[in-house]
Amino acid sequence: MAKTTLTFEFDSENHFDAQEINRILKSREMASVLFEITYNLKKRCKSEIENSKEINTTYDTVELVFEKIYELLESHSVNIDELIS
């Protein structure tokens, strides 16, 4: 397998350059979160909803789904505020 080396040059004083590098470095983690959401989150949420006596409304369901998304982001060390702001 061929080995590729990438060299990044950026101005550490420039917020936008540093932010772009951070986005590049977090791309694997972001892809992992999207994979989890796409292939596993629905099953987990469905199971939890079926087994819970506390989830009674659509609002409760939406809250659960977003809570799980936030947990995935945190477990993969993806901080949206750092990547966007």
C-alpha distances in whole Angstrom, upper triangle without the diagonal:
4,6,10,13,16,20,22,26,29,32,33,37,36,36,34,31,31,31,28,26,27,26,23,22,24,22,20,24,25,23,24,27,27,26,28,31,30,30,32,34,37,37,38,40,42,42,44,46,47,48,49,53,53,51,53,53,50,50,49,47,45,45,43,41,40,41,38,36,37,36,32,32,33,31,28,30,30,33,34,36,34,32,35,37
4,7,10,13,17,20,23,26,30,31,34,33,34,32,29,29,29,26,24,25,25,21,21,23,21,20,24,25,23,25,28,28,27,30,32,31,31,33,36,38,39,39,42,44,44,45,48,49,50,51,55,54,52,55,54,51,51,50,47,46,46,44,41,41,41,39,36,37,36,33,32,34,32,28,30,30,32,33,36,33,31,33,36
4,7,10,13,17,20,23,27,27,31,30,31,29,26,25,26,23,21,23,22,19,18,21,19,18,22,24,22,23,27,27,26,29,31,31,31,33,35,38,38,38,41,43,43,44,47,48,49,50,54,53,51,54,53,50,50,49,46,45,45,43,40,39,40,37,35,35,35,31,30,31,30,26,27,27,30,31,33,30,28,31,33
4,7,10,13,17,20,23,24,28,27,27,26,22,22,23,20,18,20,20,16,16,19,17,17,21,22,21,22,26,26,25,28,30,30,31,33,34,37,38,38,40,43,43,44,46,48,49,50,53,52,50,53,52,49,48,48,45,43,43,42,39,38,38,36,33,34,34,30,29,30,29,25,26,26,28,29,31,28,25,28,31
4,7,10,13,16,20,21,24,24,25,23,20,20,21,18,16,18,18,15,14,18,17,17,20,22,21,23,26,26,27,29,31,31,32,34,35,38,39,39,41,43,44,45,47,49,49,50,53,52,50,53,52,49,48,48,46,43,43,42,39,38,38,36,33,33,33,30,28,29,29,25,25,25,27,28,29,26,24,27,29
4,7,10,13,17,18,21,20,21,19,16,16,18,15,12,15,15,12,12,16,15,16,19,20,20,22,25,25,26,28,30,30,31,33,34,37,39,38,40,42,43,44,46,48,49,49,52,50,49,51,50,47,46,46,44,41,41,40,38,36,36,35,32,31,32,29,27,28,27,24,23,23,24,25,26,23,21,24,25
4,7,10,13,15,18,18,19,18,14,14,16,14,11,14,15,12,13,16,17,18,20,22,22,24,26,27,28,30,32,32,34,35,36,39,41,40,42,44,45,45,47,50,50,50,54,52,50,53,51,49,47,47,45,43,42,42,39,37,37,36,33,32,33,30,28,28,28,25,24,23,24,25,26,22,21,23,24
4,6,10,11,15,14,15,14,10,11,13,11,8,12,13,10,11,15,15,17,19,20,21,23,25,26,27,29,31,31,33,35,35,38,40,39,40,43,44,44,46,49,49,49,52,50,48,51,49,47,45,45,43,40,40,40,37,35,35,34,31,30,31,29,26,27,27,24,22,21,22,22,23,19,18,20,21
4,7,9,12,12,14,13,9,10,13,11,9,13,15,13,14,17,18,20,22,23,24,26,28,28,30,32,33,34,36,37,38,41,43,42,43,46,47,46,48,51,52,51,54,52,50,53,51,48,46,47,45,42,42,42,39,37,37,36,33,32,33,31,28,28,29,26,24,23,23,23,23,20,19,20,21
4,6,9,8,10,9,6,7,10,9,8,11,13,13,14,17,18,21,22,22,24,26,27,28,30,32,32,34,36,37,37,40,42,41,42,45,46,45,47,50,50,50,52,50,48,51,49,46,44,45,43,40,40,40,38,35,35,35,32,30,32,30,27,27,28,25,23,22,21,21,21,17,16,18,18
4,5,5,8,9,6,7,11,11,10,13,15,15,16,19,20,23,24,24,26,29,29,30,32,34,34,36,38,39,39,42,44,43,43,46,48,47,48,51,52,51,53,51,49,52,50,47,45,45,44,41,40,41,39,36,36,36,33,31,33,31,28,28,30,27,24,23,22,22,21,17,17,18,17
4,5,7,9,7,6,10,11,10,11,14,15,15,17,20,22,23,23,26,27,28,29,31,33,33,35,37,38,37,40,42,41,41,45,46,45,46,50,50,49,51,48,47,50,48,46,43,43,43,40,38,39,37,34,34,34,31,29,30,29,26,26,27,25,22,21,20,20,19,15,16,17,16
4,6,9,8,8,11,13,13,14,17,18,18,20,22,25,25,25,28,30,30,31,34,35,35,37,39,40,39,42,44,43,43,46,48,46,47,51,51,50,52,49,48,50,48,46,43,44,43,40,39,40,38,35,35,35,32,30,32,31,27,27,29,27,24,23,21,21,19,16,17,17,16
4,6,5,6,9,10,11,13,15,16,17,19,21,24,24,23,26,28,28,29,32,33,33,35,37,38,37,40,43,41,41,45,46,45,46,49,50,48,51,48,46,48,46,44,41,42,42,38,37,38,36,33,34,34,31,29,31,30,26,26,29,26,23,21,20,19,17,14,15,15,13
4,6,5,6,9,10,10,12,14,15,16,18,22,21,21,24,26,25,26,29,30,30,32,35,35,34,37,39,38,38,41,43,41,42,46,46,45,47,44,42,45,43,40,38,38,38,35,33,34,33,29,30,30,27,25,27,26,23,23,25,23,20,18,16,16,13,11,11,11,10
4,5,5,6,9,10,11,12,14,15,17,20,20,19,22,24,24,24,27,29,28,30,33,34,33,35,38,37,37,40,42,41,41,45,46,44,47,44,42,44,42,39,37,38,37,34,33,34,32,29,30,30,26,25,27,26,22,23,25,23,20,18,16,15,14,11,10,10,9
4,5,5,6,9,10,11,13,14,16,19,20,19,21,24,24,25,27,29,29,30,33,34,33,36,39,38,38,41,43,42,43,46,47,46,48,46,44,46,44,42,39,40,39,36,35,36,33,30,31,31,28,26,28,27,23,24,26,23,20,18,17,17,16,13,12,12,12
4,5,5,6,9,10,11,12,14,17,18,17,20,22,22,23,26,27,28,29,32,32,32,35,37,36,36,39,41,39,41,44,45,44,46,43,42,44,43,40,38,38,37,34,33,34,32,29,29,29,26,24,25,24,21,21,23,20,17,16,15,15,14,10,10,12,11
4,5,5,6,9,10,11,12,16,15,15,18,20,19,20,23,24,24,26,29,29,28,31,34,33,33,36,38,36,38,41,42,41,43,40,39,41,39,37,34,35,34,31,30,30,28,25,26,26,23,21,23,21,18,19,21,18,15,13,12,11,11,7,6,8,8
4,5,5,6,9,10,11,14,15,14,16,19,19,19,22,24,24,25,28,29,28,31,34,33,33,36,38,37,38,42,42,42,44,42,40,42,40,37,36,36,35,32,31,31,29,26,27,27,23,22,24,22,19,20,22,19,17,14,14,13,13,10,8,9,11
4,5,5,6,9,10,13,14,14,16,18,19,20,22,24,24,26,28,29,29,32,34,33,34,37,38,37,39,42,43,42,45,42,41,43,42,39,37,37,36,33,32,32,30,27,28,27,24,23,24,22,19,20,21,17,15,14,14,14,15,11,10,12,13
4,5,5,6,9,11,11,12,14,16,16,18,20,21,22,24,26,26,26,29,31,30,30,34,35,34,36,39,39,39,41,39,37,40,38,36,34,34,33,30,29,29,27,24,24,24,21,19,20,19,15,16,17,14,12,10,10,11,12,8,7,10,12
4,5,5,6,10,10,9,12,14,14,15,17,19,19,21,23,24,24,27,29,28,28,32,33,32,34,37,38,37,40,38,36,38,36,34,32,32,31,28,27,27,25,22,23,22,19,18,19,17,14,16,17,14,12,10,10,10,11,9,6,9,11
4,5,5,8,10,10,11,14,15,16,17,20,20,21,23,25,25,28,30,29,30,33,34,34,36,39,39,39,42,40,38,41,39,36,35,35,33,30,30,30,27,25,26,24,21,21,22,19,16,18,18,15,14,12,13,13,15,12,10,12,15
4,6,7,8,10,11,13,14,16,17,19,20,22,23,24,24,28,29,28,29,33,34,33,35,38,38,38,41,39,37,40,39,36,35,34,33,30,30,29,27,25,25,23,20,20,20,18,15,16,16,12,11,11,12,13,15,12,10,14,16
4,6,5,6,9,10,11,12,14,16,17,18,20,21,21,24,26,25,26,29,30,29,31,34,34,34,37,35,34,36,35,33,31,31,29,27,26,25,23,21,21,20,17,16,16,14,11,12,13,9,8,7,9,10,13,10,9,12,15
4,5,5,6,9,10,11,12,14,15,16,18,19,20,23,25,24,25,28,29,29,31,34,34,34,37,36,34,36,35,32,31,31,29,26,26,25,23,21,22,20,17,17,18,14,12,14,15,11,11,9,12,12,15,13,10,13,16
4,5,5,6,9,10,10,12,14,15,16,17,18,21,23,22,24,27,28,28,30,32,33,33,36,35,33,36,35,32,32,31,29,27,26,25,22,21,21,19,17,17,17,13,12,14,13,9,11,10,13,14,17,15,13,16,20
4,5,5,6,9,10,11,12,14,15,16,16,19,21,20,21,24,25,25,27,30,30,30,33,32,30,33,32,30,29,28,26,24,23,22,19,18,18,16,13,13,13,10,8,10,9,6,7,7,10,12,15,14,12,15,18
4,5,5,6,9,10,11,12,14,15,15,18,20,19,20,23,25,24,26,29,29,29,32,31,29,31,30,27,26,26,24,22,21,20,18,16,17,15,12,12,13,10,8,11,11,8,9,7,10,10,13,13,10,13,16
4,5,5,6,9,10,10,12,14,14,17,19,19,20,23,24,24,26,28,29,30,33,32,29,32,31,28,28,27,25,23,23,22,18,18,19,16,13,15,15,11,11,14,13,10,12,10,13,13,17,16,14,16,20
4,5,5,6,9,10,11,11,12,15,17,16,18,21,21,22,24,26,27,27,31,29,28,30,30,27,27,26,23,22,22,20,17,17,17,14,12,13,13,9,9,12,10,7,11,10,14,14,18,17,16,18,21
4,5,5,6,9,10,10,10,13,15,14,15,18,19,19,21,24,24,25,28,26,24,27,26,24,23,22,20,18,18,16,14,13,13,11,8,10,10,6,6,9,9,7,10,8,11,12,16,16,14,16,20
4,5,5,6,8,10,10,12,15,15,15,18,20,20,21,24,25,25,29,27,25,27,26,23,23,22,20,18,18,17,14,13,15,12,9,12,13,9,9,13,13,11,13,11,14,13,17,17,15,17,20
4,5,5,6,8,9,12,13,14,15,17,19,20,21,23,24,25,29,28,25,28,27,25,25,24,21,20,20,18,15,16,17,13,11,14,14,10,11,15,13,12,15,14,17,17,20,21,19,20,24
4,5,5,5,6,9,10,10,12,14,15,16,18,20,21,22,25,24,22,25,25,22,22,21,18,17,18,15,12,13,14,10,9,12,11,8,10,13,11,10,14,13,16,16,20,21,19,21,24
4,6,6,5,7,10,10,10,13,15,15,16,19,20,21,24,23,20,23,22,19,19,18,15,14,15,13,10,11,12,9,7,11,11,8,10,13,13,12,15,14,16,15,19,20,19,20,23
4,6,7,8,10,11,12,14,16,17,18,20,22,23,26,25,22,24,23,21,21,21,17,16,18,16,12,14,15,12,11,14,15,12,13,17,16,15,18,16,19,18,22,23,21,22,25
4,6,7,8,10,12,13,14,16,17,19,20,22,25,25,22,25,24,22,23,22,18,18,19,17,14,16,17,13,13,16,15,13,15,18,16,16,19,18,21,21,25,26,24,25,28
4,6,6,6,9,10,11,13,14,16,17,18,22,22,20,22,22,20,21,19,16,16,17,14,12,14,14,11,11,14,13,11,14,16,15,15,18,18,21,21,24,25,24,25,29
4,5,5,6,8,10,11,12,14,15,16,20,19,17,19,19,17,17,16,13,13,13,11,8,10,11,7,8,11,11,9,12,15,14,14,17,17,19,19,22,24,23,24,27
4,6,5,6,9,10,10,12,14,15,18,18,15,17,17,15,16,15,11,12,14,11,8,11,13,10,11,14,14,13,16,18,17,18,21,20,22,22,25,27,25,26,29
4,6,5,6,9,10,11,12,14,18,18,16,18,19,17,18,17,13,15,16,13,11,14,15,12,13,16,15,14,18,19,18,19,22,22,24,24,28,29,28,29,32
4,6,5,6,9,10,11,12,16,16,14,17,18,17,17,15,12,13,14,10,9,12,12,9,11,14,12,12,16,17,16,17,20,20,22,23,26,28,27,28,31
4,5,5,6,8,10,10,14,13,11,14,14,13,14,11,8,10,11,7,7,10,10,8,10,13,12,13,16,17,17,19,21,21,22,22,25,27,27,27,30
4,6,5,6,9,10,13,14,11,13,14,13,15,13,9,12,13,10,10,13,14,12,14,17,16,16,19,21,20,22,25,24,26,26,29,31,30,30,33
4,5,5,6,9,12,13,12,14,16,16,17,14,12,14,15,12,12,15,15,13,15,18,17,17,20,21,20,22,25,25,27,27,30,32,32,32,35
4,5,5,6,10,10,9,12,14,14,15,12,10,13,12,9,10,13,12,11,14,16,15,16,19,20,19,21,24,24,25,26,28,30,30,31,33
4,5,5,8,9,6,9,10,11,12,9,7,11,11,8,10,13,13,12,15,17,17,18,21,22,22,24,26,26,27,27,29,32,31,32,34
4,6,8,10,9,10,13,13,15,13,11,14,15,12,13,17,17,16,18,21,20,21,24,25,24,27,29,29,30,30,33,35,35,35,37
4,7,9,9,11,14,16,17,14,13,16,16,13,15,18,17,16,19,21,19,21,24,24,24,26,29,29,30,31,33,35,35,36,38
4,5,6,9,12,14,14,11,11,14,13,11,14,16,15,15,18,20,19,20,23,24,23,26,28,28,29,29,32,34,34,35,37
4,6,7,11,14,14,11,12,15,15,13,16,18,17,18,21,22,21,23,26,26,26,29,31,31,31,32,34,36,37,37,38
4,6,9,12,12,8,10,13,12,11,14,16,15,16,19,20,19,22,24,24,25,28,29,29,29,29,31,33,34,34,35
4,6,8,9,5,6,10,9,8,11,14,13,14,17,18,18,20,23,23,24,26,28,27,27,27,29,32,32,32,34
4,7,8,6,8,11,11,11,14,16,16,17,20,21,21,23,26,26,27,30,31,30,30,30,31,34,35,34,36
4,5,5,6,9,10,11,13,15,15,17,19,20,21,23,25,26,27,29,30,29,29,28,29,33,33,32,33
4,5,5,6,9,10,11,12,14,15,17,18,20,21,23,24,26,27,29,27,27,26,27,31,30,29,31
4,5,5,6,9,10,11,12,14,15,16,18,20,21,22,24,26,27,25,25,23,25,28,28,27,28
4,6,5,6,9,10,10,12,14,15,16,18,20,21,22,24,26,24,24,23,25,28,28,28,29
4,5,5,6,9,10,11,13,14,15,17,19,20,21,23,24,23,23,23,25,28,27,27,29
4,5,5,6,8,10,11,12,14,15,17,18,20,21,23,21,21,19,21,25,24,24,25
4,6,5,6,9,10,10,12,14,15,16,18,20,21,20,19,18,20,23,23,23,24
4,6,5,6,9,10,10,12,14,15,16,18,20,19,19,19,21,24,24,24,26
4,5,5,6,9,10,11,13,14,15,17,18,17,18,17,20,22,22,22,24
4,5,5,6,8,10,10,12,14,15,16,15,15,14,16,19,19,19,21
4,5,5,6,9,10,11,12,14,15,14,14,15,17,19,20,20,22
4,5,5,6,9,10,10,12,14,14,15,15,18,20,20,21,23
4,5,5,6,9,10,11,12,11,12,12,15,17,16,17,20
4,5,5,6,9,10,10,9,10,10,12,14,15,16,18
4,5,5,6,9,10,10,11,13,15,16,17,19,20
4,5,5,6,9,8,11,12,15,16,16,18,20
4,6,5,6,5,7,8,11,12,12,14,16
4,5,5,6,7,10,12,13,13,16,17
4,6,8,10,13,15,15,16,19,21
4,6,9,11,14,14,14,17,19
4,6,10,12,11,11,15,16
4,6,9,8,8,11,13
4,5,5,7,9,10
4,5,5,6,8
4,5,5,6
4,6,6
4,6
4
